[in-house]
Structures are given as structure tokens and as C-alpha cells.
Amino acid sequence: MAVFRLNTAFQKALSSELVQFTTTGKYWGITNKNRISTDNSVGDIMSDFEKSYEENLAMINRKLRVGESFDILVKHIKAGGKNVTFYCIDGFVKDEMFEKMLEYISKLTEKDMKDCKTAKELLDSKITYIESSVEPSLETFSTFVLSGAIGMIVEDYSEAIIIDARTYPARSVQEPESDKVLRGAHEGFVETVIFNTALIRRKIRNPKLTFKAFQVGSESKTDIVVCYLEDCVNKKQLSAICKKLRSIEVSSLTMSQESLRECLVPSQPWNPFPKVRYTERPDAAAACIYDGNVVVLADGSPSAMILPTGVFDFIQDVNDYYFPPFIGTFLRYIRGVVFALSLLLVPAWYLLTLYGEKLPESLKFLLVKEPNSVPLIAQLLVIEFVIDTLRLASLNTPSALSNSFSVVGALVLGEFAVSSGWFVSEVVLFMAFAAISNFTQASYELGYAIKISRTLLLILTAIFRFWGFVAGIAIIVVVICTTKTVDGYTYLYPLVPFDKNALFGLLVRRTIRSKQRKAHSNDVAMDRN
């Protein structure tokens, strides 16, 4: 099992408003309401640890509820004639590393301790571990410890010391099941945010790549990272996203990415269309960052949120860029056509069957050859329900039984359903196409939005016939036009407002050279402005 250390700089920045990571792991310009710091000094901040050693320990024990949870470990030692206490979480700290640290500190002499008048001096001269800092706040100290760092309290010192020697278990970097490619890198994000930022940094070795760190949730304190390229991102959009992140007031993000999306996206509970895109691929996230998008990572989730998002963005896919431009463009058009057919084909066919006697001879083949006593609208709605039932069942089916489940599902929904007289073969054919077409794009949310819209079209067509079909399309268009995005941008961009270059980039897969020329021309325009 792979393990890695969480950078102290990241945790230090969680209560801040700005943090920029560099390839060395240092952090610069971290600001908050108390101070601006690029080192471990605490300045003139009022410390919570200015009481006696015993009172400090009692205060920390109450805060961490030592004795109530078995995994909160406390270790007391003597170093240079002074009492030293360590706090850590069992499972986050390697035993060998902690043992060596205890051995080294316990060998400090009385002269060593007398020479160090403050915790800062002890940290700078005696503690050689690179990821360490002085902390005057009890709240921040407890957050560090609960996040896996080692907290150190030394007698007669008015500040605590944080030593970030934590290790997190993590699964291997493997290709996500729902976001595969035929060519290209077969790696994906994992559930730990620092590992994910490293994967993006590996793709973009540019000092202008910026990671802003936030902490959301008064109780969960979930780590959130906003990723962007300084010279590519739209500053207005970035400001809107960061402002929303700072204004979130919730106790916890229980479902990580989805809970964060609900906090960021304007409330439109009856609008099924997705306001964000997700990817579990570092190469796709890096490509979006290069295109000027903002990528949001949440600790505990392997999915990256891509902002802003419009309805036309879903015709793109990472596979487009692992094929030549002509083939990539062809795949986009196939995806767009299937997108429209999955929404309109079944309702349009049902509408034609309602006017079967008025159809010309050239379209008579669309009618049901062997109708049964079950109304077509009932058959269509039942199969919509059955397909979702099979999809939900497949999620909970053990992999060893998946093949058997597929055979049973195919027989029940196909052969047996038609031969029993419940469904006509034409209904099964059209609904099978609608079900398969949902998998031509990676967004589950968009798939369900199309499904709900198709169901609405079917119901309105069954009730009001032609005018119901027209009204249903009008309702869907209105819903798409009124969909609100995270940054307030229109959902129909780049069509509304019209942006010729952006629209062309969506409709045609550009070559890498043309994209670079476009980026260069944008840089020149920015310099002139």
C-alpha cells in the first residue's frame, strides 16, 4: 500500500486566504486575519499556551478528549531537564520515525535547552525535521494533531511545536473505471488531495500553476484546493469561485465533492442539468487548466471539479485528444448527434405512431407491426423504470456474478419481455438505443438529465400529442437557458454570449500548434491591454 506525507505548508494554509505551492513544497504569502508569514515566527500573536506546563496539558487533554478515544496517543519524556509531551493519532505516524524522534530529543542536554529560550529557537537549532512549525493557537494545534501531525509541548515554552511526520495510506494510482482511454496515461486521482496536486504538478511544470487552499466545514474541516494557471484563468471567474468557497457555512461536507457542489452551485432543485464537470484523470484536469478553466479538488474524493461548465462542454472527451485532430473532431460530432438523438428519438417516434394513419408510405415502416393491448406510453415508461432498476442493481452486484446478471437482464428485458406480450419489439429497440447512448459521454448527471427530459417529453406528447411535444422541447430549452453556473456565466457559452474562437474550439479539435498560436495571440493582446 502506497503512503506519503501531507505537506505542512498545506495544512498551515488551510485557515488562510492565499497559498501558492512551488515545486519545493514551500509556501509563500500565506495571509490571514492575524498575520502574513513566510517563516515559522509567530510575531505578536497572543498565544494560547502561556499558562503553566500542567495547565497547558490539561487544556489540550480537554480539547482532544484524551482518554475518550483510544487512537489519541500521549507520550511524556524528559529532555535536558524539561518535561516534553507529544500528541499524535495512532495510524497516522510511522512508529520507526516517531521512535527516532523521541530518541533524538531525549538526548538533548540541559545546556541545549537553556540555550533555547523559546520554542522558535528550539525548532531552528535542534529539530532538524524540515516540515515543522511553531503554533500559538490551540484550535490550530488540535486541527494539526487530528489531521495526523505530531504536536509537541515543552515545559516553560509559550508556543507549541508541530512536526508533520504523518503518513496516509493511499491506494495505487490506477486508471479510473468510468474514465478510460484507448491511448494515453493510465493513471487517476486518489482520495488524498496532496497526492492529486502532485499529479497535476507533474503534468504542468510551470511556476504560474497556482494552488489555493481552503478549509470548509466547521467540524469536518475538509481540505479544498483550487487549481489554475495565473496567466490563463479568467480573473473574474476565479474571484467568484473563491468568494463562494470562503462564504460556505456548513458543519461538514459529508459527501465531499457532491456536498461541495451543492454549496457552490446556485439552488435550482428542479433543474436536472449538471452545473459542473468531473474528471478522475490528471491529464484531463491539466488540459482544462491549460485552457483557462479552474479545477477544484476536495480531500477524500478522487474526482476533480472543472469550472466553469456549459452545456456544450460535454461534447468533449479526453479520447478526442489521443487521436488525430480529424478523428477527434469526428468523435465530437458523433457524441453531439447521439446527445440529440437520445433526447428526441424516442419521443419523436412515439409522436409519429400517434399519427400513423397520416404518415406517408415511406414512413410506414416506423409503425408497430404487431401491436398488443398494452399502451405504447406505458411500455416506454415501464422500460425507463426497468433500465434504471437494472443499473442500480448492477452497482450492488458482486463482480463474480456480473456476467450472470448481464445474461439475466438481457433475457428479461429482451427475449422474454417481447415473447410474453408485455412489450413490442420496436419499443425495446428504441429504448435500448436510448439506454446505450447515455454511455457515449462520461457525465452520469447529464445522462440522468437527458433521461428526465425524455420522460417529460413522452408524457406531454401522450397527453397533448403534437403540441405537447413542442411544449416539452420549449420547456427543456427554457430550463437550459436559465441554468445558473457557479460563476454566474451563461450555461450556453460560447453560443450566448457568442465567442467565435471558443465555439470553434468546441466544434473542431484543434492541433496543438494552433492552440499554442491562439494562446500566444491572447498573451499579446493582454500585454497590449
Disulfide bonds with the S-S distance in Angstrom:
none
